[in-house]
Amino acid sequence: MKKAIGMVLVASIGVMAAGCGASPTQSAASGTFTTIDESHGITVGAPLNPFNSNGNNWLSFDQMQLGWSANSATNPNAFYPGLAKKWTISNGGRTVTVWLQKDAKWSNGKPVTAEDVKASMAAAFTQGNAQAFYLGSVKIISPTEIQFNQVPGQNYNLFFNNLMQQPIIPSFEYDKVLGPNIWTIINESLYTGSNPAKKALASKAETELTNLGKKVAAFSPAKDISAGPFVLKNLNPGEALLVKNPDFYDAQNIHVKQVVFRNYTGNQQIWNYLIAGQLDMAPFTAMPTNILNQILKTKGNQKVVAPAYVAAALAFNQGIYPYGIPNVRYALAHIINRQAVQKVAEPVVGTVSKYSDGMVDAATEKWLTSAQIKQLNPYNYNLTEATHELEKAGFKKVNGQWMMPNGKPWTATIYTVNGFSDWIEAAKVISSEMTAFGIPTQPAIVSSYSEYLKNIALDKYAIGFWLNALGPEAYPTFQRIWGSDDGYNVVGGQLVHYSYSNKTEGNWLDAPRTVKLPNGQVIDPGRLTYALNNLTPSEQRPIVQKLALAANVSLPMITLWNYINVQFINTNRFTDFPVNNPGLLNNPPGVWMMEGYVKPK
């Protein structure tokens, strides 16, 4: 898999020539930091606009936020300062007050003000982003102080987290697109009462915001105006050159003179750049072991690792016989040799899952006590135990093949997706293991991920691969199990559950509504997962602990491996990388530089 903004991993094989048309003079200049932006390639002619899907902006270099997430599994409000120097969170998390950096300026010398932040949030409304974290109002207290409030009646615990990560744009550029009445339109769109006239105004305002959103995304500033440590100087199909911004508020912390972003069209080009020693930093890129070994042979190249909070799992449609029988899932967990699977499927950017509790191991060890971890069943590779589980459920082995309790032979198909080569290789190994155990199994490849999601929701697959543990926050982690794919949806602000028989609402996991924990307590994991949305980390802890135990004891999916954020640095030209700081490593290197790291030799 290849890392985009989130975590979409598509591993490729082989190395081919890079040939991207880079300028050797710029890339070789003294004090030049050369890297890759994994979120997008270079698009010549695309707007210098963070709201454009092909926009030529580089996060943490010339595109700034109020802050930078520390990627904590247990505290989503842990942030490094960005354009916000400090902040307070009050009213149960529903009100946030931010103070801007005292000397923050745009690269044309104008100060960064509260007006810029307010315009940025208005632009976020036109893109549907502000609505997603329930932003209700933005109040300017002073030129450097801004207060944000959630929509009345809401209590979304990621309000601050989402707010801090919105792109900040110059109001003097975007006001002409947003228009003078933008906040009137926004306020009208937020009405949720029953007054017919106001409801009609709200509907009209929502349409206006949608239309404005297209104009905002298409807007093309004449030049790059940056509040970050760098500003774009020039760009060609092969690379973009950014130079140090002397107006950056903390310019004395930035030791790099200029940054070159190399263009790329596939993983192989990134590998080739690394093998040639041309990158000072390369982001997460899945690769086979032989490529890793070639990269590490190059002088100066080092591998650095941080948690990724994403895992690969084998998920079951429990509505399809016999996968609703717990012993069947337990047996399969014992049949699968996770070490052998990970070694073949994801040897470089994966580690074997130890717990199969819905979280990656790094998160488990932060949320659960040592006593609770001991309660987790590791489901070790054990064919004897697998046999016992199946026999307890009434299965019999006849002439080397397992027969189901209904008397029919048990055969299976494991579904994966074209291009997801780690999943494909894993499915081959697991199919061989199951076949050798007496369950004839074959892997099947679906043409596209969109087709895969469509078919899995239509209950066409009994066994398929699934990305789970999408953290680091608790709610998105467990929502991958007890969320919409298990029938739990929010309608009109209320949680509802759609049964497996309702084929239009996407409940394909069909997990039991209740789970008995090892201590005998019976819980509704779907409702507990939903509750995580409105709780502080300390309030979430006992719920997370219950959900982890529930995932382990009910085993709706078997976690095979945890992805790890493997990046590469080269120490030939620069030193002082934050190799022992996982929070910083999960941010782009512009944030490292803001914190004083990365110095030329």
ROBAMI-799172 format. One record per residue (C-alpha): residue number from 1; residue in one letter; x, y, z. Coordinates in steps of 0.1 Angstrom, whole numbers. Layout:
residues N
(NUM, 'A', (X, Y, Z));
...
***
This chain:
residues 601
(1, 'M', (0, 0, 0));
(2, 'K', (11, 36, -6));
(3, 'K', (4, 63, 19));
(4, 'A', (-18, 91, 8));
(5, 'I', (-33, 116, 32));
(6, 'G', (-49, 88, 53));
(7, 'M', (-37, 53, 50));
(8, 'V', (-42, 36, 16));
(9, 'L', (-15, 10, 11));
(10, 'V', (-8, -4, -24));
(11, 'A', (26, -21, -26));
(12, 'S', (43, -24, -59));
(13, 'I', (72, -46, -71));
(14, 'G', (103, -39, -91));
(15, 'V', (123, -7, -97));
(16, 'M', (123, 14, -128));
(17, 'A', (142, 46, -137));
(18, 'A', (129, 77, -121));
(19, 'G', (133, 101, -150));
(20, 'C', (112, 129, -135));
(21, 'G', (129, 158, -152));
(22, 'A', (144, 173, -119));
(23, 'S', (168, 202, -121));
(24, 'P', (202, 189, -109));
(25, 'T', (213, 225, -101));
(26, 'Q', (185, 232, -77));
(27, 'S', (185, 197, -61));
(28, 'A', (223, 198, -55));
(29, 'A', (225, 233, -41));
(30, 'S', (240, 237, -6));
(31, 'G', (214, 237, 22));
(32, 'T', (187, 222, -1));
(33, 'F', (165, 196, 16));
(34, 'T', (151, 172, -10));
(35, 'T', (119, 152, -4));
(36, 'I', (86, 138, -17));
(37, 'D', (51, 150, -8));
(38, 'E', (32, 117, -5));
(39, 'S', (-2, 133, -5));
(40, 'H', (0, 144, -42));
(41, 'G', (23, 148, -71));
(42, 'I', (31, 181, -88));
(43, 'T', (5, 195, -112));
(44, 'V', (18, 223, -133));
(45, 'G', (-8, 250, -137));
(46, 'A', (-29, 239, -107));
(47, 'P', (-39, 266, -83));
(48, 'L', (-18, 276, -53));
(49, 'N', (-48, 268, -33));
(50, 'P', (-51, 242, -4));
(51, 'F', (-88, 237, -12));
(52, 'N', (-81, 225, -47));
(53, 'S', (-77, 187, -50));
(54, 'N', (-47, 192, -73));
(55, 'G', (-34, 223, -56));
(56, 'N', (3, 231, -55));
(57, 'N', (7, 236, -17));
(58, 'W', (29, 217, 7));
(59, 'L', (16, 211, 42));
(60, 'S', (38, 226, 69));
(61, 'F', (61, 243, 43));
(62, 'D', (39, 269, 27));
(63, 'Q', (5, 257, 39));
(64, 'M', (-1, 263, 76));
(65, 'Q', (-25, 252, 103));
(66, 'L', (-33, 265, 138));
(67, 'G', (-15, 235, 152));
(68, 'W', (0, 201, 144));
(69, 'S', (-13, 168, 160));
(70, 'A', (10, 149, 182));
(71, 'N', (-8, 117, 171));
(72, 'S', (-15, 106, 206));
(73, 'A', (-36, 74, 210));
(74, 'T', (-51, 86, 243));
(75, 'N', (-52, 124, 240));
(76, 'P', (-65, 138, 207));
(77, 'N', (-60, 173, 220));
(78, 'A', (-22, 170, 221));
(79, 'F', (-8, 194, 196));
(80, 'Y', (24, 213, 186));
(81, 'P', (19, 250, 180));
(82, 'G', (14, 262, 145));
(83, 'L', (0, 297, 138));
(84, 'A', (-16, 293, 172));
(85, 'K', (9, 301, 199));
(86, 'K', (-14, 290, 227));
(87, 'W', (-51, 280, 233));
(88, 'T', (-76, 272, 259));
(89, 'I', (-104, 246, 258));
(90, 'S', (-135, 253, 280));
(91, 'N', (-172, 247, 284));
(92, 'G', (-167, 209, 283));
(93, 'G', (-147, 211, 251));
(94, 'R', (-173, 231, 232));
(95, 'T', (-155, 264, 233));
(96, 'V', (-119, 270, 221));
(97, 'T', (-99, 303, 223));
(98, 'V', (-68, 307, 203));
(99, 'W', (-40, 333, 204));
(100, 'L', (-20, 337, 173));
(101, 'Q', (18, 338, 171));
(102, 'K', (28, 374, 180));
(103, 'D', (50, 379, 149));
(104, 'A', (31, 357, 124));
(105, 'K', (33, 373, 89));
(106, 'W', (24, 363, 54));
(107, 'S', (53, 362, 29));
(108, 'N', (43, 396, 15));
(109, 'G', (49, 411, 49));
(110, 'K', (13, 415, 60));
(111, 'P', (5, 402, 95));
(112, 'V', (-15, 370, 100));
(113, 'T', (-47, 382, 119));
(114, 'A', (-79, 368, 134));
(115, 'E', (-96, 380, 102));
(116, 'D', (-75, 355, 82));
(117, 'V', (-85, 327, 106));
(118, 'K', (-122, 336, 104));
(119, 'A', (-120, 337, 66));
(120, 'S', (-103, 303, 67));
(121, 'M', (-132, 288, 87));
(122, 'A', (-157, 304, 63));
(123, 'A', (-139, 287, 34));
(124, 'A', (-141, 254, 54));
(125, 'F', (-179, 258, 55));
(126, 'T', (-180, 260, 17));
(127, 'Q', (-161, 227, 15));
(128, 'G', (-183, 210, 41));
(129, 'N', (-154, 206, 65));
(130, 'A', (-166, 230, 93));
(131, 'Q', (-200, 212, 94));
(132, 'A', (-182, 179, 100));
(133, 'F', (-168, 191, 134));
(134, 'Y', (-199, 211, 143));
(135, 'L', (-184, 246, 141));
(136, 'G', (-211, 270, 151));
(137, 'S', (-195, 305, 154));
(138, 'V', (-162, 323, 152));
(139, 'K', (-158, 355, 173));
(140, 'I', (-128, 378, 169));
(141, 'I', (-117, 391, 203));
(142, 'S', (-87, 410, 191));
(143, 'P', (-64, 410, 160));
(144, 'T', (-46, 380, 175));
(145, 'E', (-73, 363, 196));
(146, 'I', (-102, 342, 183));
(147, 'Q', (-130, 322, 200));
(148, 'F', (-147, 292, 184));
(149, 'N', (-179, 276, 196));
(150, 'Q', (-196, 244, 187));
(151, 'V', (-231, 244, 173));
(152, 'P', (-255, 247, 203));
(153, 'G', (-265, 213, 216));
(154, 'Q', (-235, 194, 202));
(155, 'N', (-207, 179, 223));
(156, 'Y', (-182, 165, 197));
(157, 'N', (-150, 155, 214));
(158, 'L', (-128, 160, 183));
(159, 'F', (-140, 196, 179));
(160, 'F', (-106, 210, 189));
(161, 'N', (-87, 184, 170));
(162, 'N', (-104, 191, 138));
(163, 'L', (-104, 229, 143));
(164, 'M', (-66, 230, 147));
(165, 'Q', (-60, 212, 115));
(166, 'Q', (-79, 234, 91));
(167, 'P', (-58, 252, 64));
(168, 'I', (-53, 289, 71));
(169, 'I', (-56, 312, 41));
(170, 'P', (-51, 350, 37));
(171, 'S', (-84, 368, 40));
(172, 'F', (-72, 396, 16));
(173, 'E', (-70, 370, -11));
(174, 'Y', (-101, 349, -5));
(175, 'D', (-126, 375, 7));
(176, 'K', (-132, 385, -29));
(177, 'V', (-143, 349, -36));
(178, 'L', (-162, 343, -3));
(179, 'G', (-181, 376, -6));
(180, 'P', (-193, 401, 20));
(181, 'N', (-223, 381, 31));
(182, 'I', (-206, 348, 37));
(183, 'W', (-213, 346, 75));
(184, 'T', (-250, 355, 69));
(185, 'I', (-252, 325, 46));
(186, 'I', (-234, 303, 71));
(187, 'N', (-256, 313, 100));
(188, 'E', (-287, 307, 80));
(189, 'S', (-275, 273, 69));
(190, 'L', (-270, 262, 105));
(191, 'Y', (-307, 266, 114));
(192, 'T', (-322, 232, 126));
(193, 'G', (-355, 244, 140));
(194, 'S', (-391, 239, 127));
(195, 'N', (-399, 274, 115));
(196, 'P', (-409, 269, 78));
(197, 'A', (-395, 302, 66));
(198, 'K', (-361, 297, 84));
(199, 'K', (-359, 261, 71));
(200, 'A', (-364, 273, 36));
(201, 'L', (-336, 299, 41));
(202, 'A', (-314, 272, 55));
(203, 'S', (-319, 250, 24));
(204, 'K', (-312, 280, 2));
(205, 'A', (-281, 289, 22));
(206, 'E', (-268, 253, 19));
(207, 'T', (-271, 254, -19));
(208, 'E', (-253, 288, -19));
(209, 'L', (-224, 273, 2));
(210, 'T', (-221, 244, -22));
(211, 'N', (-219, 267, -52));
(212, 'L', (-194, 289, -34));
(213, 'G', (-174, 259, -25));
(214, 'K', (-168, 252, -62));
(215, 'K', (-156, 288, -67));
(216, 'V', (-133, 286, -37));
(217, 'A', (-117, 253, -48));
(218, 'A', (-112, 268, -83));
(219, 'F', (-97, 301, -72));
(220, 'S', (-61, 306, -84));
(221, 'P', (-40, 332, -65));
(222, 'A', (-15, 350, -87));
(223, 'K', (14, 339, -65));
(224, 'D', (21, 318, -34));
(225, 'I', (14, 338, -2));
(226, 'S', (27, 317, 26));
(227, 'A', (26, 320, 64));
(228, 'G', (48, 290, 67));
(229, 'P', (86, 286, 69));
(230, 'F', (89, 284, 31));
(231, 'V', (74, 299, 0));
(232, 'L', (72, 286, -35));
(233, 'K', (98, 301, -59));
(234, 'N', (93, 280, -90));
(235, 'L', (79, 247, -103));
(236, 'N', (82, 224, -133));
(237, 'P', (69, 189, -141));
(238, 'G', (98, 173, -123));
(239, 'E', (101, 193, -91));
(240, 'A', (90, 223, -70));
(241, 'L', (115, 247, -54));
(242, 'L', (105, 264, -21));
(243, 'V', (128, 289, -4));
(244, 'K', (130, 301, 31));
(245, 'N', (104, 326, 41));
(246, 'P', (121, 355, 59));
(247, 'D', (88, 367, 73));
(248, 'F', (80, 334, 91));
(249, 'Y', (74, 340, 128));
(250, 'D', (101, 316, 139));
(251, 'A', (126, 320, 111));
(252, 'Q', (155, 316, 134));
(253, 'N', (144, 280, 141));
(254, 'I', (146, 271, 104));
(255, 'H', (181, 260, 94));
(256, 'V', (172, 248, 59));
(257, 'K', (177, 273, 30));
(258, 'Q', (154, 257, 5));
(259, 'V', (133, 226, -1));
(260, 'V', (129, 206, -33));
(261, 'F', (99, 184, -38));
(262, 'R', (105, 157, -64));
(263, 'N', (75, 147, -85));
(264, 'Y', (66, 110, -87));
(265, 'T', (40, 88, -103));
(266, 'G', (45, 55, -84));
(267, 'N', (63, 39, -55));
(268, 'Q', (91, 26, -78));
(269, 'Q', (104, 62, -85));
(270, 'I', (106, 69, -48));
(271, 'W', (125, 37, -42));
(272, 'N', (149, 47, -70));
(273, 'Y', (155, 81, -56));
(274, 'L', (163, 65, -23));
(275, 'I', (187, 39, -38));
(276, 'A', (205, 68, -55));
(277, 'G', (208, 87, -22));
(278, 'Q', (189, 117, -36));
(279, 'L', (163, 122, -9));
(280, 'D', (170, 137, 25));
(281, 'M', (136, 123, 37));
(282, 'A', (111, 100, 21));
(283, 'P', (76, 93, 35));
(284, 'F', (59, 59, 41));
(285, 'T', (61, 37, 10));
(286, 'A', (53, 0, 11));
(287, 'M', (80, -21, -4));
(288, 'P', (93, -57, -6));
(289, 'T', (123, -67, 16));
(290, 'N', (148, -68, -13));
(291, 'I', (140, -31, -21));
(292, 'L', (144, -22, 16));
(293, 'N', (178, -39, 17));
(294, 'Q', (190, -20, -14));
(295, 'I', (178, 13, 1));
(296, 'L', (197, 7, 34));
(297, 'K', (229, -1, 15));
(298, 'T', (231, 35, 3));
(299, 'K', (254, 56, 23));
(300, 'G', (235, 78, 48));
(301, 'N', (201, 62, 44));
(302, 'Q', (184, 52, 77));
(303, 'K', (150, 38, 84));
(304, 'V', (129, 55, 111));
(305, 'V', (97, 41, 126));
(306, 'A', (66, 55, 143));
(307, 'P', (32, 40, 151));
(308, 'A', (7, 42, 122));
(309, 'Y', (-25, 33, 141));
(310, 'V', (-39, 13, 113));
(311, 'A', (-41, -25, 110));
(312, 'A', (-51, -51, 84));
(313, 'A', (-77, -77, 94));
(314, 'L', (-96, -106, 80));
(315, 'A', (-133, -98, 86));
(316, 'F', (-163, -121, 86));
(317, 'N', (-199, -117, 75));
(318, 'Q', (-215, -135, 104));
(319, 'G', (-248, -136, 85));
(320, 'I', (-233, -162, 61));
(321, 'Y', (-231, -197, 75));
(322, 'P', (-210, -209, 93));
(323, 'Y', (-191, -176, 102));
(324, 'G', (-217, -166, 128));
(325, 'I', (-206, -195, 150));
(326, 'P', (-179, -181, 174));
(327, 'N', (-160, -213, 175));
(328, 'V', (-155, -211, 137));
(329, 'R', (-138, -177, 140));
(330, 'Y', (-117, -189, 169));
(331, 'A', (-106, -219, 150));
(332, 'L', (-96, -198, 119));
(333, 'A', (-76, -175, 142));
(334, 'H', (-57, -206, 154));
(335, 'I', (-53, -219, 118));
(336, 'I', (-37, -187, 105));
(337, 'N', (0, -184, 112));
(338, 'R', (1, -146, 115));
(339, 'Q', (39, -145, 116));
(340, 'A', (41, -164, 82));
(341, 'V', (14, -141, 67));
(342, 'Q', (31, -109, 77));
(343, 'K', (65, -121, 66));
(344, 'V', (51, -126, 31));
(345, 'A', (25, -98, 29));
(346, 'E', (39, -68, 47));
(347, 'P', (75, -75, 58));
(348, 'V', (88, -39, 58));
(349, 'V', (59, -17, 70));
(350, 'G', (40, -43, 91));
(351, 'T', (44, -60, 125));
(352, 'V', (24, -91, 136));
(353, 'S', (-6, -82, 157));
(354, 'K', (-5, -96, 192));
(355, 'Y', (-39, -89, 206));
(356, 'S', (-67, -88, 180));
(357, 'D', (-88, -65, 201));
(358, 'G', (-97, -38, 175));
(359, 'M', (-67, -16, 181));
(360, 'V', (-31, -17, 170));
(361, 'D', (-8, -31, 197));
(362, 'A', (7, 4, 205));
(363, 'A', (-27, 17, 213));
(364, 'T', (-37, -14, 233));
(365, 'E', (-6, -9, 255));
(366, 'K', (-16, 27, 262));
(367, 'W', (-53, 21, 269));
(368, 'L', (-54, -12, 288));
(369, 'T', (-39, -22, 321));
(370, 'S', (-14, -50, 322));
(371, 'A', (-41, -72, 340));
(372, 'Q', (-65, -65, 311));
(373, 'I', (-40, -73, 285));
(374, 'K', (-34, -107, 302));
(375, 'Q', (-72, -113, 297));
(376, 'L', (-69, -110, 259));
(377, 'N', (-67, -143, 240));
(378, 'P', (-37, -142, 217));
(379, 'Y', (-52, -168, 194));
(380, 'N', (-17, -183, 187));
(381, 'Y', (-11, -206, 158));
(382, 'N', (-23, -239, 171));
(383, 'L', (-39, -265, 149));
(384, 'T', (-48, -288, 178));
(385, 'E', (-67, -259, 194));
(386, 'A', (-84, -252, 161));
(387, 'T', (-95, -288, 159));
(388, 'H', (-110, -287, 194));
(389, 'E', (-129, -255, 185));
(390, 'L', (-145, -270, 154));
(391, 'E', (-154, -302, 171));
(392, 'K', (-171, -283, 200));
(393, 'A', (-192, -267, 173));
(394, 'G', (-202, -300, 157));
(395, 'F', (-178, -300, 128));
(396, 'K', (-163, -334, 117));
(397, 'K', (-133, -342, 95));
(398, 'V', (-141, -368, 69));
(399, 'N', (-114, -380, 45));
(400, 'G', (-92, -350, 53));
(401, 'Q', (-120, -324, 47));
(402, 'W', (-140, -306, 74));
(403, 'M', (-178, -311, 72));
(404, 'M', (-201, -285, 86));
(405, 'P', (-228, -294, 112));
(406, 'N', (-254, -292, 84));
(407, 'G', (-236, -321, 67));
(408, 'K', (-222, -301, 38));
(409, 'P', (-184, -298, 31));
(410, 'W', (-168, -266, 42));
(411, 'T', (-152, -246, 14));
(412, 'A', (-142, -209, 15));
(413, 'T', (-132, -179, -7));
(414, 'I', (-111, -150, 6));
(415, 'Y', (-118, -117, -12));
(416, 'T', (-91, -90, -18));
(417, 'V', (-87, -60, -41));
(418, 'N', (-67, -55, -72));
(419, 'G', (-37, -34, -65));
(420, 'F', (-36, -42, -28));
(421, 'S', (-7, -65, -32));
(422, 'D', (-2, -70, 6));
(423, 'W', (-38, -82, 10));
(424, 'I', (-34, -104, -21));
(425, 'E', (-2, -121, -9));
(426, 'A', (-18, -126, 26));
(427, 'A', (-49, -142, 11));
(428, 'K', (-27, -167, -8));
(429, 'V', (-9, -177, 24));
(430, 'I', (-41, -180, 44));
(431, 'S', (-58, -199, 17));
(432, 'S', (-30, -224, 16));
(433, 'E', (-31, -228, 54));
(434, 'M', (-68, -233, 55));
(435, 'T', (-67, -258, 26));
(436, 'A', (-39, -278, 42));
(437, 'F', (-61, -279, 74));
(438, 'G', (-90, -294, 54));
(439, 'I', (-110, -264, 44));
(440, 'P', (-105, -260, 6));
(441, 'T', (-100, -223, 2));
(442, 'Q', (-92, -200, -28));
(443, 'P', (-83, -163, -30));
(444, 'A', (-104, -140, -53));
(445, 'I', (-94, -105, -65));
(446, 'V', (-120, -78, -70));
(447, 'S', (-113, -53, -98));
(448, 'S', (-115, -21, -77));
(449, 'Y', (-119, -9, -41));
(450, 'S', (-152, 8, -49));
(451, 'E', (-166, -25, -63));
(452, 'Y', (-153, -43, -33));
(453, 'L', (-171, -20, -9));
(454, 'K', (-203, -22, -29));
(455, 'N', (-203, -60, -30));
(456, 'I', (-193, -65, 7));
(457, 'A', (-222, -42, 17));
(458, 'L', (-245, -65, -5));
(459, 'D', (-234, -95, 15));
(460, 'K', (-216, -111, -14));
(461, 'Y', (-184, -119, 6));
(462, 'A', (-183, -142, 36));
(463, 'I', (-146, -135, 43));
(464, 'G', (-127, -103, 32));
(465, 'F', (-99, -81, 41));
(466, 'W', (-106, -49, 61));
(467, 'L', (-86, -20, 74));
(468, 'N', (-94, -17, 111));
(469, 'A', (-80, 3, 141));
(470, 'L', (-82, 36, 121));
(471, 'G', (-69, 57, 150));
(472, 'P', (-53, 71, 169));
(473, 'E', (-86, 85, 183));
(474, 'A', (-109, 60, 201));
(475, 'Y', (-141, 65, 182));
(476, 'P', (-128, 60, 146));
(477, 'T', (-109, 30, 159));
(478, 'F', (-139, 10, 171));
(479, 'Q', (-163, 25, 145));
(480, 'R', (-146, 2, 120));
(481, 'I', (-162, -27, 138));
(482, 'W', (-193, -14, 155));
(483, 'G', (-203, 14, 131));
(484, 'S', (-222, 17, 99));
(485, 'D', (-208, -16, 86));
(486, 'D', (-225, -33, 116));
(487, 'G', (-257, -14, 111));
(488, 'Y', (-251, 15, 136));
(489, 'N', (-260, 48, 121));
(490, 'V', (-269, 83, 133));
(491, 'V', (-303, 95, 121));
(492, 'G', (-316, 129, 132));
(493, 'G', (-290, 130, 159));
(494, 'Q', (-300, 96, 173));
(495, 'L', (-282, 63, 171));
(496, 'V', (-302, 36, 153));
(497, 'H', (-294, 1, 144));
(498, 'Y', (-303, -15, 110));
(499, 'S', (-307, -53, 110));
(500, 'Y', (-288, -76, 87));
(501, 'S', (-321, -83, 68));
(502, 'N', (-322, -46, 57));
(503, 'K', (-301, -49, 25));
(504, 'T', (-300, -11, 18));
(505, 'E', (-282, 1, 50));
(506, 'G', (-249, -18, 47));
(507, 'N', (-249, -40, 78));
(508, 'W', (-226, -68, 64));
(509, 'L', (-207, -77, 96));
(510, 'D', (-239, -88, 114));
(511, 'A', (-222, -90, 148));
(512, 'P', (-243, -98, 179));
(513, 'R', (-259, -67, 195));
(514, 'T', (-245, -77, 228));
(515, 'V', (-212, -92, 240));
(516, 'K', (-204, -109, 273));
(517, 'L', (-171, -98, 287));
(518, 'P', (-147, -121, 306));
(519, 'N', (-160, -108, 339));
(520, 'G', (-196, -117, 329));
(521, 'Q', (-208, -82, 322));
(522, 'V', (-230, -79, 290));
(523, 'I', (-225, -47, 269));
(524, 'D', (-239, -32, 237));
(525, 'P', (-206, -24, 219));
(526, 'G', (-224, -3, 192));
(527, 'R', (-239, 21, 217));
(528, 'L', (-206, 23, 237));
(529, 'T', (-187, 31, 205));
(530, 'Y', (-212, 59, 197));
(531, 'A', (-208, 72, 232));
(532, 'L', (-170, 77, 226));
(533, 'N', (-178, 107, 203));
(534, 'N', (-189, 129, 232));
(535, 'L', (-164, 119, 260));
(536, 'T', (-131, 132, 271));
(537, 'P', (-101, 108, 270));
(538, 'S', (-103, 101, 307));
(539, 'E', (-141, 93, 303));
(540, 'Q', (-133, 72, 273));
(541, 'R', (-108, 49, 290));
(542, 'P', (-132, 25, 307));
(543, 'I', (-153, 22, 275));
(544, 'V', (-123, 16, 254));
(545, 'Q', (-112, -11, 278));
(546, 'K', (-146, -28, 275));
(547, 'L', (-147, -26, 237));
(548, 'A', (-112, -40, 234));
(549, 'L', (-122, -70, 255));
(550, 'A', (-154, -74, 235));
(551, 'A', (-135, -74, 202));
(552, 'N', (-111, -100, 215));
(553, 'V', (-138, -123, 229));
(554, 'S', (-163, -120, 200));
(555, 'L', (-136, -118, 173));
(556, 'P', (-157, -102, 145));
(557, 'M', (-124, -98, 126));
(558, 'I', (-89, -112, 131));
(559, 'T', (-62, -85, 131));
(560, 'L', (-33, -99, 111));
(561, 'W', (-7, -71, 112));
(562, 'N', (-3, -35, 124));
(563, 'Y', (10, -11, 98));
(564, 'I', (40, 10, 110));
(565, 'N', (50, 44, 97));
(566, 'V', (84, 36, 81));
(567, 'Q', (101, 67, 68));
(568, 'F', (136, 72, 55));
(569, 'I', (162, 99, 62));
(570, 'N', (196, 105, 48));
(571, 'T', (223, 119, 70));
(572, 'N', (249, 128, 43));
(573, 'R', (237, 164, 40));
(574, 'F', (216, 170, 72));
(575, 'T', (217, 160, 108));
(576, 'D', (195, 163, 139));
(577, 'F', (163, 145, 127));
(578, 'P', (136, 138, 154));
(579, 'V', (142, 100, 152));
(580, 'N', (131, 94, 188));
(581, 'N', (100, 116, 187));
(582, 'P', (70, 96, 173));
(583, 'G', (47, 126, 176));
(584, 'L', (69, 147, 153));
(585, 'L', (77, 118, 130));
(586, 'N', (40, 115, 122));
(587, 'N', (40, 151, 109));
(588, 'P', (56, 163, 76));
(589, 'P', (92, 175, 80));
(590, 'G', (82, 212, 79));
(591, 'V', (69, 207, 114));
(592, 'W', (102, 191, 124));
(593, 'M', (120, 222, 111));
(594, 'M', (96, 245, 130));
(595, 'E', (106, 227, 162));
(596, 'G', (143, 234, 154));
(597, 'Y', (152, 200, 140));
(598, 'V', (171, 193, 107));
(599, 'K', (204, 211, 104));
(600, 'P', (228, 212, 74));
(601, 'K', (261, 195, 80));
***
